[in-house]
């Protein structure tokens, strides 16, 4: 309830999907992308309302919404019963929030440009993308289909670069080694590439992902 009231105060809606400008059927990658752009738009270091507490409050709420809607179980509870997870006030939670704010701020390389353009131009190859890739790899236990559904802007053409990054993490023992990643069959990889190959438009790509999920 507290999260919904904060959403009403800061974004004029109690609906958390509406607050971050996505729909209930949005994929995690779309939810992250929308949330990151909102944090960039309201970033305290770049906002025209820098003397107000509103930008920081909005960014904090978006972070809370992202944590809820990109968690499968918590999202299901919200969709079915309107349950909202409480903010993690632990030291670890505060650290993660500060880290996300910093990483989103690093994407604002042209403050005079829109958050949308800054995000699309600067996310790939950023530290934020690297963190997202690692988290998606761990959560999916090495499944690359899971990674592409989780990481914003990722296309089949990004996969060789992303596989190299994951392999480096495995070699350095920063990431665990999973059979789904190490032993993925050529057939499965070709099937994924056929679904995603050649796509550059995010909206078209999401429609292809939706069809794959419904298959």
Residue, then its C-alpha position, 0 to 999 in steps of 0.5 A: x500500500x505504501x508503494x502505491x501511495x508513493x506512486x500516486x503522489x509522485x506519478x499520479x497513479x497507483x498502478x505500478x505498471x502505469x507509473x513506469x510506462x509499461x504494460x502488465x505483459x511487458x517482459x523484464x527487459x522492457x521493464x528494466x529499460x523503462x525504469x532506467x530511463x525514468x531514473x535518468x530523467x529524474x536523476x538528482x545530478x541532472x534534474x531541473x528540480x535538483x533543489x527539490x527532494x522529488x527527483x530522488x524520491x521518484x528514482x527511489x520509487x522506480x528502483x523499488x518498482x523494478x525490484x518488484x516487477x522483475x521478480x517473478x514471484x513478487x510480480x505474480x503476487x502483485x498482479x493477482x492480489x496487489x501485494x507490494x514488497x516492502x523496501x529493503x532497508x538493509x545495508x545491502x539494499x541501500x548499497x544496491x540502490x546507490x549503485x543503480x543510481x550511479x550506473x544510470x547517471x553514467x549513461x547520461x553523457x549528453x545531458x541536453x539530449x533525452x533520456x531515451x536517446x542517452x539510454x539507447x546510445x550508451x547502455x550497450x557496453x556500459x557497466x550497467x549492462x554488464x551487471x544486468x548480463x551477470x544477474x540474468x546469467x545467474x538467475x537463468x542458471x546459464x540459459x541464454x534464452x533467459x538472458x535475452x529476455x532479461x537484458x535490455x536492447x539485446x539482440x542475437x547480434x549481441x550474443x557473441x560479445x555477451x558470451x565472451x563476457x560471461x566466459x571471462x567471468x567463469x574463467x575468473x571464477x566471478x560467475x559459476x559454470x552452468x551446463x546450460x551455458x557450456x553445453x548448449x546445443x547448436x540446434x538450440x542456438x540456431x533456433x534462437x538466432x532464427x528468432x532474433x537474427x537481424x532484428x534491430x528494432x526493439x518493438x519488433x524484437x519484443x513481438x518475436x519474443x512474445x511469440x516465442x514465449x507463447x509457443 
